[in-house]
Amino acid sequence: MSRSIGWIGLGRMGEAMVTKLLKAGHSVQVWNRTAAKAAHLADYGAQIVANKIDLAACDVVFTMVSTTDDLKEVLFAPGGLVTGDKKPQVVVDSSSISQEGSAEIRAQLEGMGVAYLCAPVSGNAKVAKAGKLLVVASGPKALYDMAEPFLQAMSRKTMWVGEGELARIWKIAHNTMFGVVIQNLCEITVLAEKAGIPRNIFLESINDSVLGSMYTRYKTPVLSNLTFEQVTFTPKLLLKDMDLGMGAAKAYGVAMPAAAATRESIARMVGHGHDNVDFAILLQETAHDAGLEIQPLNLQIPDGLSS
């Protein structure tokens, strides 16, 4: 059965994900707050709509926004997706939001007869463009089964972890680790460079060790060349996710000392005014604290994402 699809939110992630969906042959109607950011998607067959509420006739509407409040606004504020007489059958949200906020949104949508699936992802826009996202979903299993073909079109793998908001807990745990790993990777890279190991050689050795991962590989070019202006994820967004992690740890009574220390480090970086740059600028901050002036290496280094 063919289903009509809508999409709200064309930030770095949303744009990359909906492009994959379009390239897979799905027909998609899209809305974005800044309409100009959506225009190029018409080249892939997207239909650009002027208002969020214009997507209410779609069977399934995907949302990818920055915060819980942003999601509530695009859904429920005046002119929002579900504020008219016509409503979509399903909302699938891939944003990084709190478990509590997601539960509130679920209750409100389901009270209107709109089904709701949480489907956060692992990966940034570069990973999405390479087709290597992991999608982890929660909600009614039958709903996941219906949405799975669309999710697969945007990813290398999809998983269902259970009912309700469990995917939110997964995403919070994932991004908390995300912060701790970059913190430690920056620390040890500065240690190695200050001791005399060339930065790119050290990072290559980590990538080829048992500790290497897709994450360490795709951050190696920016850590080597200091191209922080090529933004994948900002310090402010990382701080938001670390705060979600610490909030979940408090709610469930779990001590997370490594995450707590990392949260303070990220907050310090945000306090220094780093805004529209990649969070990997943490390397520069760490080097400065160590009395080390690092320089871009200007090397051609693969990010491990190309097939």
Secondary structure as the mmCIF struct_conf table of DSSP 4:
data_model
#
loop_
_struct_conf.conf_type_id
_struct_conf.id
_struct_conf.beg_label_comp_id
_struct_conf.beg_label_asym_id
_struct_conf.beg_label_seq_id
_struct_conf.end_label_comp_id
_struct_conf.end_label_asym_id
_struct_conf.end_label_seq_id
STRN STRN1 ILE A 5 ILE A 8
BEND BEND1 GLY A 11 GLY A 11
HELX_RH_AL_P HELX_RH_AL_P1 ARG A 12 LYS A 23
TURN_TY1_P TURN_TY1_P1 ALA A 24 GLY A 25
STRN STRN2 VAL A 28 TRP A 31
BEND BEND2 ARG A 33 THR A 34
TURN_TY1_P TURN_TY1_P2 ALA A 35 ALA A 35
HELX_RH_AL_P HELX_RH_AL_P2 ALA A 36 ALA A 39
HELX_RH_3T_P HELX_RH_3T_P1 HIS A 40 TYR A 44
TURN_TY1_P TURN_TY1_P3 GLY A 45 GLY A 45
HELX_LH_PP_P HELX_LH_PP_P1 ALA A 46 ALA A 46
STRN STRN3 GLN A 47 ILE A 48
BEND BEND3 ALA A 50 ASN A 51
HELX_RH_3T_P HELX_RH_3T_P2 LYS A 52 ALA A 57
BEND BEND4 CYS A 58 ASP A 59
STRN STRN4 VAL A 60 THR A 63
BEND BEND5 SER A 66 THR A 67
HELX_RH_AL_P HELX_RH_AL_P3 THR A 68 PHE A 76
BEND BEND6 ALA A 77 ALA A 77
TURN_TY1_P TURN_TY1_P4 PRO A 78 GLY A 79
TURN_TY1_P TURN_TY1_P5 LEU A 81 VAL A 82
BEND BEND7 THR A 83 ASP A 85
BEND BEND8 GLN A 89 GLN A 89
STRN STRN5 VAL A 90 ASP A 93
BEND BEND9 SER A 95 SER A 95
HELX_RH_AL_P HELX_RH_AL_P4 GLN A 99 GLY A 111
TURN_TY1_P TURN_TY1_P6 MET A 112 GLY A 113
STRN STRN6 ALA A 115 CYS A 118
STRN STRN7 VAL A 121 SER A 122
BEND BEND10 GLY A 123 GLY A 123
HELX_RH_AL_P HELX_RH_AL_P5 ALA A 125 LYS A 129
TURN_TY1_P TURN_TY1_P7 ALA A 130 GLY A 131
STRN STRN8 LEU A 134 SER A 138
BEND BEND11 GLY A 139 GLY A 139
HELX_RH_AL_P HELX_RH_AL_P6 LYS A 141 ALA A 153
TURN_TY1_P TURN_TY1_P8 MET A 154 MET A 154
BEND BEND12 ARG A 156 ARG A 156
STRN STRN9 LYS A 157 GLY A 162
BEND BEND13 GLU A 163 GLU A 163
TURN_TY1_P TURN_TY1_P9 GLY A 164 GLU A 165
HELX_RH_AL_P HELX_RH_AL_P7 LEU A 166 ALA A 195
TURN_TY1_P TURN_TY1_P10 GLY A 196 GLY A 196
HELX_RH_AL_P HELX_RH_AL_P8 ARG A 199 ASN A 207
TURN_TY1_P TURN_TY1_P11 ASP A 208 ASP A 208
BEND BEND14 SER A 209 SER A 209
TURN_TY1_P TURN_TY1_P12 VAL A 210 LEU A 211
HELX_RH_AL_P HELX_RH_AL_P9 MET A 214 ASN A 225
TURN_TY1_P TURN_TY1_P13 PHE A 228 GLU A 229
BEND BEND15 GLN A 230 GLN A 230
BEND BEND16 THR A 232 PHE A 233
HELX_RH_AL_P HELX_RH_AL_P10 PRO A 235 TYR A 252
TURN_TY1_P TURN_TY1_P14 GLY A 253 GLY A 253
HELX_RH_AL_P HELX_RH_AL_P11 PRO A 257 GLY A 271
TURN_TY1_P TURN_TY1_P15 HIS A 272 GLY A 273
BEND BEND17 ASN A 276 VAL A 277
HELX_RH_3T_P HELX_RH_3T_P3 PHE A 279 ILE A 281
HELX_RH_AL_P HELX_RH_AL_P12 LEU A 282 ASP A 289
TURN_TY1_P TURN_TY1_P16 ALA A 290 GLY A 291
BEND BEND18 GLY A 304 GLY A 304
#
